[in-house]
Amino acid sequence: MARKKLSPTQMGFIVLLWVFIVAFIFIYSPEITFPTIVSIIMSGIIVFIPIYKSLRK
């Protein structure tokens, strides 16, 4: 079963939520460590690959 294409509103909300969470981590984390950076990169991949695939369709 094919997944429905994301609407521009949905994509914008997902990106804004991801940016807000990353900013929250950078502002309130006492120190930025390697695992933190890797987690942010991995979450970015999880967020942006479906958006990219949705834009390509």
Long-range contacts (C-beta under 8 A, 24 or more apart in sequence): 5-54, 5-57, 6-50, 6-51, 6-54, 11-51, 11-54, 11-55, 14-47, 14-51, 15-47, 15-48, 15-51, 18-43, 18-44, 18-47
